[in-house]
């Protein structure tokens, strides 16, 4: 029990601080930048979010291969070979993409962004591999500290930019890159015993790399396809309208998605824990974990009401984008359940192909709906609504596949969650104000009453998970 709570506290505390820093940066940057400059900064963040595909599943394969193992029992010789080979490989990829970025006939600002993203490849992707080694072996403390130090440097740089009045998107991009480089250095330090271990022969390292890529390629394609579900809509908005409109929508998505920082923090702890639990016990705890997640999530939606008012006062130039906040806020419900619960279970039972199939299918639907809403109907509201609908579709399809496999009935729960999400959108978008808040509060209290029996099982589930860890020496 202590080990679980200790890791969970490290992860949540570090990510809570990371969350607070992100709040400051996210809400300060649009204040100090013009709408166009902020749009370019968001474009950089969007592009840099997709560089993960360039390890081709290498890091994901290692994550899945060593999931649930203990760090001191890893084959350090093999891991050393993978870390060194991956570092060399990503430097080559970085150089290739830098040359492509310089030669592409883009406008200057986009060329600068692409060059920065190309440079990031050389240290962000090797860092990802090392982070996955820490995460999958449950070294949450070391992972959290290295991440936090990098974010602090980033926040300090942003503070200096504000004080010096040097507010351009290029300065913020440079600050972000420096923060990521510091995180890489910290992660490198914590994994130095692996990196400086004697590596195997080059052919053996290449053979291991190919095996890891085969294991992880489905997962990385699934992850990229998953992130493109939103990205395809954002890129279409930037293409059809302008970087300013794109920036406003991107800001609203960022504001709506803050909760995901804390959810991913918990997921880092849950995956290795589930890997150490006997497979026959996973179905028993699914329903309890589900209730433990969904009840606070629907409660946290009430943050929308004060947040919407404060943001409109702080950033009046983004009011056009903030009016879509009521539509986008429920996406954190579906994204959180997918990231923390469904994907974690799917990885634990090694059914990554479900992620690939569902994410690719959802991406194809996203492309079709984007063509219709953005380029044919030219309707920005419809494009924004499609984001939530697509994420809900992906979440429900994955959960139906998972629960069928582990024999858990969730039809009633899914229906209730859809009703709650629609209720929130109506209360926030149509009724609005105190009446909207009060109506949603009544709906939420009704949801608690319906799930009152399930809430009693949550504590028993936590004790059950901790018992399994103690038996295995966790």
Buried (B, 14 or more C-beta within 10 A) or exposed (E): EEBBEEBBBBBBEBBEBBBEBBEEBBBBBBEBBBBBBBBBBBBBBBBBBBBBBBBBBBBBBBBBBBBBBBBEEBBBBBBBBBBBBBBEBBBEBBBEBBEEBEEEEEEEBBBBBBBBBBBBBBBBBBBBBBBBBBBBBBBBBBBBBBBBBBBBBBBBBBBEBBEEEEBBBBBBBBBBBBBBBBBBBBBBEBBEEBBEBEBBEEEEBEEBBEEBBEBBBBBBBBBBBBBBBBBBBBBBBBEBBBBBBBBBBBBBBBBBBBBBBBBBBBBBBBBBBBBBBEEEEBBBBBBBBBBBBBBEBBEBBBEBBEBBEEBBEEBEEBEBBBBBBBBBBBBBBBBBBBBBBBBBBBBBBEBBEBBBBBBBBBBEBBBEBBEBBBEEEEEBEBBBBBBBBBBBBBBBBBBBBBBEBBEBEBEEBBEBBBEBBEBBBBBBBEBBEEEBBEBBBEBBEBBEEEBEEBEEBBEEBBEBBBEBBEEEEB
